[in-house]
Amino acid sequence: MKRVDIYRTILWVGVLVMLLTLLVSSFIRLARVTNSINYGNIPPNGTIDIGYVENPILTFLHILPGCFFILSGAWQFIRPMRNRLIHVHQLNGRIYIILGLIIGVTGIAMGINLGFGGSAETSASIVFGLFFLYALIKAYWHIIKKQFILHREWMIRAYSIGLAVATIRPLTGLFFTFTDVPFHTFFGISFWIAFIVNASIAEIWINYTRNSSGKKIKSLS
Ligand code: HEM
């Protein structure tokens, strides 16, 4: 097995773990919001839950498309599917971009309206939400121009940012275990760390595959 294939496998395992983490967190969050609304169980002020219950439409508009976005994104990166079912790839790609635009806008709105993690969370959501929207638009622009390599690179950037909310989970676990920092403070800091970590891994992968395979790379994974 070539080194690039080993790294690709590791990356895929990471993506699948993040994908599952996001699907489980989404299910739990939506179930809790629905339960609170149906049974009138309003969470106490100052908890992380209250923001979601007070903004149910925004929460659903963010998390439901988010689930389809990460699933449709994973599909787009599976090379054999892409090569064999190019029409499905093109259709799914359009859906993926529309979902991404919804998530980017609602993600920024969540960071401003909920912002349990304070200004650190709000600023991280705005900066990376805008970068995420930019990456999606760039990726689309490049595919229209038939610039496949640039399309691939901007799609990887966008997808890595989309998955970053999953990276926040283990980070908050680490903070809980090893520090006495209040939850809302480290939650905000975790946003910055998670987005930076995911964006950096994407950049390393893009550079590595660009350098090791050069012009031969026609694939998206
Ligand atoms: C640009 C991308 C994204 C940004 C800027 C963003 C931003 C945010 C923000 C600000 C919150 C609220 C945190 C709080 O104060 O409680 C949030 C929550 C959440 N987001 Fe996103 N998000 C993005 C992408 C996604 C994607 C792709 C998913 C996929 C399902 C997702 C799933 C969730 C979930 C499940 C929550 C609730 C977390 C919890 O239960 O604690 N997000 N997001």
Boltz pocket constraint, residues with backbone or C-beta under 6 A from the ligand:
constraints:
  - pocket:
      binder: B
      contacts: [[A, 22], [A, 23], [A, 25], [A, 26], [A, 29], [A, 48], [A, 51], [A, 62], [A, 63], [A, 65], [A, 66], [A, 67], [A, 69], [A, 70], [A, 103], [A, 104], [A, 106], [A, 107], [A, 108], [A, 110], [A, 111], [A, 112], [A, 114], [A, 115], [A, 116], [A, 117], [A, 121], [A, 124], [A, 125], [A, 126], [A, 128], [A, 129], [A, 132], [A, 161], [A, 162], [A, 163], [A, 165]]
      max_distance: 6.0
